[in-house]
Amino acid sequence: MRKFDIRNIKIRKVTVDQLNDKMLLINLYVTQVLTLIIGIVWVLFQGRNPLDFFKFPISYDFIWWGAGLALLVLLFDLGISRFVPEEAADDGGVNERIFGKRPVWHIAVISLFVAICEETLFRGAIQHAIGPYWTSILFAAIHVRYLRHWIPTGLVFSISYGLGWIYIQTGTLWAPILAHFLVDFVMGCIIRFRREEK
């Protein structure tokens, strides 16, 4: 049996086209798990209980907030896509690769997983520390694939600020989780079925 030597690990930059489907999914899920772990650890360092985030609220008002924000985002995104050239919203093909061939149930699983992990870190931990504005700047920055074009960067910032705002209004993380899930799920399905039509 060969001994494992950490010095033999080589890290190199790869593009999304160089990843096969399995590696793309592994990368997606691993980065989201790391996001969730960082969020939980950060919340613990703040002296708060991360399980409190996932207590289901007594009132169902958060559904209206989450679904309402998602509807606004989707209408704006679909409206603007009619006037903006496709290359101005290019993300390097990442979303196409992630959602293009997935069954609907898997798009739903990915969307829910991403929503829970990212909202735990960004709304649950970071926003508590630095507020919704700076949190939204960080949120836009980690979506690095959009940074080449100002329209998707501005849209990601605005969505993040909206997610932070509904979190403040409702007092529950379920509102931004729901909105994040619905936006990702609907956009994922649009990518999936648009590809099928082609």
C-alpha positions as a printed NumPy array, in Angstrom:
array([[  0.   ,   0.   ,   0.   ],
       [  1.366,   3.419,  -0.999],
       [  1.659,   6.134,   1.617],
       [ -0.29 ,   9.315,   1.098],
       [  1.963,  12.321,   0.644],
       [  0.285,  15.727,   0.769],
       [  3.193,  17.238,  -1.195],
       [  2.054,  15.286,  -4.254],
       [ -1.236,  17.173,  -4.424],
       [ -1.195,  19.662,  -7.275],
       [ -3.725,  22.422,  -7.632],
       [ -4.347,  23.949, -11.017],
       [ -6.945,  26.276, -12.423],
       [ -9.511,  24.631, -14.681],
       [-12.389,  26.008, -16.686],
       [-15.898,  24.653, -16.454],
       [-15.447,  23.019, -19.873],
       [-12.584,  20.919, -18.502],
       [-14.783,  19.361, -15.795],
       [-16.882,  16.328, -16.573],
       [-20.429,  16.222, -15.234],
       [-19.524,  14.166, -12.166],
       [-16.675,  16.516, -11.162],
       [-18.886,  19.56 , -11.733],
       [-21.518,  18.168,  -9.341],
       [-18.898,  17.144,  -6.775],
       [-17.421,  20.659,  -6.943],
       [-20.882,  22.192,  -6.516],
       [-21.853,  20.074,  -3.515],
       [-18.441,  20.313,  -1.804],
       [-18.332,  24.108,  -2.087],
       [-21.873,  24.342,  -0.722],
       [-21.055,  22.061,   2.232],
       [-18.014,  24.249,   2.962],
       [-20.247,  27.324,   2.754],
       [-22.659,  25.775,   5.262],
       [-19.842,  24.766,   7.642],
       [-18.296,  28.257,   7.514],
       [-21.72 ,  29.78 ,   8.175],
       [-22.417,  27.519,  11.164],
       [-18.953,  28.073,  12.654],
       [-19.292,  31.854,  12.189],
       [-22.696,  31.827,  13.918],
       [-21.248,  29.794,  16.801],
       [-18.432,  32.338,  17.179],
       [-21.116,  35.025,  17.377],
       [-22.521,  33.181,  20.388],
       [-25.754,  32.254,  18.63 ],
       [-27.407,  28.904,  18.015],
       [-27.534,  28.015,  14.281],
       [-30.46 ,  25.652,  14.925],
       [-32.576,  28.715,  15.757],
       [-32.43 ,  29.645,  12.045],
       [-34.283,  26.523,  11.054],
       [-37.154,  26.754,  13.526],
       [-40.275,  26.994,  11.466],
       [-42.029,  30.332,  12.114],
       [-45.511,  30.437,  13.63 ],
       [-46.783,  32.83 ,  10.953],
       [-46.79 ,  31.902,   7.277],
       [-46.185,  35.524,   6.22 ],
       [-42.623,  34.571,   5.232],
       [-44.081,  32.638,   2.269],
       [-45.529,  35.845,   0.815],
       [-42.252,  37.699,   1.339],
       [-40.144,  34.927,  -0.189],
       [-42.468,  34.167,  -3.103],
       [-43.045,  37.874,  -3.721],
       [-39.335,  38.667,  -3.951],
       [-38.76 ,  35.617,  -6.17 ],
       [-41.554,  36.73 ,  -8.51 ],
       [-40.116,  40.257,  -8.755],
       [-36.629,  38.896,  -9.484],
       [-37.88 ,  36.451, -12.108],
       [-40.045,  39.053, -13.868],
       [-37.174,  41.558, -13.892],
       [-34.658,  38.964, -15.084],
       [-36.92 ,  37.659, -17.842],
       [-37.842,  41.222, -18.839],
       [-34.277,  42.451, -19.018],
       [-33.163,  39.38 , -20.978],
       [-35.286,  40.601, -23.895],
       [-33.239,  43.803, -24.19 ],
       [-29.764,  42.736, -23.115],
       [-27.524,  40.778, -25.494],
       [-26.903,  37.205, -24.378],
       [-23.136,  37.759, -24.064],
       [-23.736,  40.574, -21.533],
       [-25.275,  38.024, -19.146],
       [-22.753,  35.265, -19.884],
       [-21.626,  33.275, -16.834],
       [-19.105,  31.184, -18.741],
       [-21.611,  28.397, -19.317],
       [-21.725,  27.307, -15.671],
       [-25.505,  27.441, -15.247],
       [-26.014,  25.699, -18.582],
       [-23.693,  22.889, -17.493],
       [-25.269,  22.593, -14.037],
       [-28.938,  22.66 , -15.059],
       [-29.02 ,  21.89 , -18.799],
       [-29.353,  18.103, -18.613],
       [-30.69 ,  17.591, -15.1  ],
       [-34.078,  16.081, -14.326],
       [-36.465,  18.506, -12.62 ],
       [-36.188,  16.705,  -9.259],
       [-32.395,  17.204,  -9.296],
       [-32.762,  20.893, -10.195],
       [-35.035,  21.186,  -7.131],
       [-32.504,  19.393,  -4.89 ],
       [-29.608,  21.563,  -6.097],
       [-31.675,  24.746,  -5.711],
       [-32.776,  23.876,  -2.16 ],
       [-29.29 ,  22.793,  -1.099],
       [-27.694,  25.98 ,  -2.463],
       [-30.409,  28.163,  -0.896],
       [-29.986,  26.645,   2.583],
       [-26.172,  26.696,   2.519],
       [-25.726,  30.196,   1.087],
       [-28.468,  31.819,   3.162],
       [-27.076,  30.301,   6.361],
       [-23.706,  31.912,   5.666],
       [-24.751,  35.201,   4.086],
       [-27.992,  36.157,   5.795],
       [-27.542,  34.119,   8.985],
       [-23.887,  34.846,   9.778],
       [-22.385,  37.623,   7.656],
       [-25.379,  39.967,   7.582],
       [-25.586,  39.767,  11.376],
       [-21.983,  41.012,  11.523],
       [-21.788,  43.642,   8.765],
       [-25.325,  44.391,   7.555],
       [-27.132,  43.769,   4.252],
       [-25.163,  46.218,   2.06 ],
       [-21.669,  44.816,   2.655],
       [-23.066,  41.29 ,   2.735],
       [-24.488,  41.879,  -0.742],
       [-21.112,  43.088,  -2.012],
       [-19.522,  39.868,  -0.722],
       [-22.371,  37.801,  -2.173],
       [-21.842,  39.37 ,  -5.605],
       [-18.075,  38.856,  -5.327],
       [-18.33 ,  35.108,  -4.657],
       [-20.47 ,  34.746,  -7.759],
       [-17.237,  35.424,  -9.603],
       [-18.493,  34.024, -12.894],
       [-20.73 ,  37.1  , -13.247],
       [-18.071,  39.711, -12.478],
       [-17.044,  40.075, -16.122],
       [-20.325,  41.847, -16.892],
       [-21.906,  44.632, -14.856],
       [-25.555,  43.668, -15.514],
       [-25.476,  40.221, -13.858],
       [-23.187,  41.564, -11.111],
       [-25.682,  44.337, -10.368],
       [-28.543,  41.856, -10.48 ],
       [-26.821,  39.471,  -8.035],
       [-26.087,  42.405,  -5.683],
       [-29.72 ,  43.577,  -5.865],
       [-31.091,  40.083,  -5.288],
       [-28.802,  39.661,  -2.288],
       [-29.892,  43.001,  -0.843],
       [-33.522,  41.969,  -1.344],
       [-32.858,  38.667,   0.423],
       [-31.296,  40.559,   3.324],
       [-34.216,  42.973,   3.456],
       [-36.882,  40.252,   3.628],
       [-34.826,  38.5  ,   6.313],
       [-34.965,  41.689,   8.388],
       [-38.7  ,  42.162,   7.699],
       [-39.729,  38.605,   8.57 ],
       [-37.135,  37.71 ,  11.215],
       [-36.836,  34.205,   9.757],
       [-34.203,  32.708,   7.484],
       [-36.962,  30.726,   5.752],
       [-38.043,  33.821,   3.769],
       [-34.697,  34.31 ,   1.951],
       [-34.243,  30.533,   1.657],
       [-37.628,  30.267,  -0.079],
       [-36.905,  33.214,  -2.405],
       [-33.415,  31.908,  -3.243],
       [-34.795,  28.423,  -3.895],
       [-37.615,  29.646,  -6.159],
       [-35.314,  31.878,  -8.239],
       [-32.712,  29.139,  -8.733],
       [-35.331,  26.452,  -9.374],
       [-37.338,  28.42 , -11.945],
       [-34.218,  29.694, -13.734],
       [-32.77 ,  26.167, -13.677],
       [-35.964,  24.782, -15.235],
       [-35.946,  27.531, -17.881],
       [-32.355,  26.625, -18.799],
       [-33.252,  22.926, -18.825],
       [-36.317,  23.193, -21.052],
       [-34.883,  25.884, -23.333],
       [-32.02 ,  23.492, -24.056],
       [-34.535,  20.73 , -24.797],
       [-36.34 ,  22.954, -27.32 ],
       [-33.086,  23.567, -29.19 ]])
